[in-house]
Amino acid sequence: MRPKMVIGFAAETTSLEKNAVQKLKDKNCDWIIANDISKDESGFDNENNEVTIFYKNEKMKKEKLSLKKKSEISEEIVDRIVAQIN
């Protein structure tokens, strides 16, 4: 049985949007949270990150969470999940 909400993550070095949208479809996710790991100021080995959330529901526009601490990014993601589920 499929969970109520499926969220995938995509670490990309090129074609972030194209690859994220393809993974959204291929993995049958409700959301894909993608980040560009080729940037020096975010991603792996860094305390900051910048992500874009892509939604299966086409009525919802993609959202970019600007560069900030990973802990702040995760709080924003959790807030969105709670809002979606409720």
Secondary structure, 3 states (H helix, E strand, C coil): CCCCCCEEEEEECCCHHHHHHHHHHHCCCCEEEEEECCCCCCCCCCCEEEEEEEECCCCCCCEEEEEEEHHHHHHHHHHHHHHHHC
